[in-house]
Amino acid sequence: MMKRIAQLVLLGLLMTGVVAAIGVQRSAPATHGLPEVGIGESGFNNGTLYISGKQFDCQADPTGSGPDARRCAGQLGGDSLELRFRADPSTPDRLFSFLGSCTATYRGESHPCESGIRRGTSRSIAFIPDALGLTDTARDSLRQSYPIENDVTNRFFWPVVIYGVALALAAAAAFLLTVRALPRPSRIAWSLSVAVFAFVFTYVAGWWSLWFLWD
């Protein structure tokens, strides 16, 4: 009975990890076109709202000038947010740069956008410096809809640690209760080794993924 419970707990934790990894990957900056959008000024320590470029559908803009004209459309707070710009073909995929002008349209009003460095990284993204006219309170509210993008390092330190500890304990218990062929001292030693490996792997993989995706 205990063996079955330990195995189910371990399976549940592994599935939780997979779901969390998918969520992080979907919230990470896009690797081409429009990596990420910052609503607020580049370099601000507080107040800027970040949205992954994966939330936008980027297509060639037939109304733009030249073959590199792009139209990226997404949703923000239930309203359409659209960016139009001419992509710089010489810029690496993970960076954002444009030729000429960049314009964001939100709630029927146009706002200038620019290229800037995302705080805490070496990645250039699209910034809308006038913040679309949104108040600080409105941006704080919208930021809760994009928790991973907006607090990726601070918000997820303890969850990664707690998940790593839980996975380590579950893996050790499952091993100890499942592998009966070994003598008890050997099973305990191996269980401790499994626990250490599970925790270190989770911690390193979690933080490597976060830092790599948001470099």
N, C-alpha and C positions, 0 to 999 in steps of 0.2 A: 504493500500500500504506500509506504513512504517513498519507495523507489519510483513509483508511478507519479506521485505528487512532485517529486524533485525533477523528474523528466519533463512534466507538463510546465512547471515554473520556468525551467531553462528554455523550453520551446517558446513560451510566451515572451520571455525577455528577448530572445533572438528575433522574433517577429516584430516586437516593438522597436528594436534597433534598426531593422530593415525599413520600417515605416518612417522612422525619424530620419534615416539617411536619405530616403526619397524626398522628404519634406525639405531638408537642407539643400539637396541638389536642385530642387525646383525653385528655391529662393535665391540661389547663387546668381551672380552676374552672368549674362549670356556671353558666349564665347565669340560672338561675331555681331556685326551690325550696330546694335544699341546695347552695350553691356549692362548699363544701369542708369537710372534717372535719379538725380538729387533735386528735390524741391526745396530750394533755399540756396544760400551762397556757398561756394566751394571753400573748404577749409574751416567752416564753423564747427566748434566743438559740440554745440547743442543746437537744436531747433531744425536741423535739416532732415527732411523726410526722404528716405531711400526706397526705391522700388526696383526690383529686378527687371532687366530688359526682357526676361522670359515672359513677363506679363503683357508684352506688346507684340502685336502682329505687324511685322515689318515687310513691306512690299515695295517694288519699284513704283515710283510716283510718275504717272504719265503726264501730269500737269507741271512737273518740275523741269529744270533746265539740265539737259544732259542725261546720259545713261546711268549715272551714279546717283540720281535723285531718289530719295527714299521717303516713304510715308509710314510712320510707326503709330499704330492706334491701340489704345488700351483703355482701361476703366480706372477711375479714381473716385471713391466715395459715391459710386452710382452714376457718375457723369463721365462722358467721353473725354479722354486726354489724347491729343494727337500731336506728334512731332514731325515736322518736315525739314529735311536738310539734304545737302548733297554730300554723300560720303566721300572721304578722301581715300582713293584706292591704294595709296602708298602706306597707309596706317595698318599696323598689325591687327589681327582680328580681335584680340582681347582689349584693345584700346579704342577710344572714341575720338574721332576727329572729323571735321567737315570742311568743305570749301564754300566760300561765300557766306551765307547766313543760315541760321537755324531758328525756327519759329515753333512755339508750342501754342496750341489752341485748346482752351478749356472754358466751358460754359459760355461759348460764343465770343470769348475775348482772346486776343493774340498776345503772347508774351515772348520776349527774346530768350533764347537758350544759348549756352556756351559750353565749351569743353573745359573741364577742370579735374584736379586730382581728388579722388575719393579719400576722405579723411582716414588715416591709419593704413593706407595702402600706397602702392605705386601705380595704381590703375587710373586711367583717365576715363571719365564718364560724362554724361550730359547733365548739366546743371541748369535749372531755371531760377535765376537769382532773385527775382521778385516774388518767388514762392506762390505764383498763380493768384496772388491777392489773398491767400488763406491766412487767417490769424494764427498765432501760436497755439491757441487752444484747439483750433480745428486740425492743425497738423499733429498735435499730440494725440488727438482722438484717432486720426487716420493711421498714425504710427502703430497703434495697437493691432491694426489689421495686417501689418507686415512686421511681426516681431523678430524674425530671424534676420532680415535685411538690416534692421535698425539697431540691433544690439547684439550682434553675432558673437562677440567675444565675452562681454560682461554677463549677458543673460544666460549663457550656456556652460559656464565653468562648472558650477555645482551640479547641474543635471548630468554632465558627462562623468563627473567623479562618482556621483551616487549610482548612476547606471553601471559604471565599471565595477563598483563594489558589489552591487546586487548580482551582476552576471558572474563575478568571481565566486561568490558564495554558492550560487545555484549550480555552477559548473562543477565545483568541488563536491558538493553534496550528491549530485547526479553520478559523478564518477565513483565516489566512495560506496554508494548504494547499489551501483550497477555492476561494477567489476569485482566479482567475488573470488576469482581464481587466485589472485595474489594474496600473500599473507597480510594480516591487518596492518603491521607497521609499514609495509611497502605501499599498501593502498592509501594510508594516511599521508605518506611522503609524496606520492604521486598526486593526491588530491590537492595538497598545498601547492605543488608545482603547477597544476592546472589552474588553480585560483590566481596565482601570481601572473601566469601567462595571460589569462583572460582579462585581468585588470590592466596590465601594461599594454596589451594589444588594443583594448578599447580606448584607453586614454590617448595613446599615440595616434591611433587611426582617427579618433574623433578630432583631436586638435590639428593634426596634419590636414585633414579634409577641410576644416574651417579656415585655416590660414591659407591653404593652397587655393581654395575656391575664391577667397576674398583678397588674396595677395595685395 
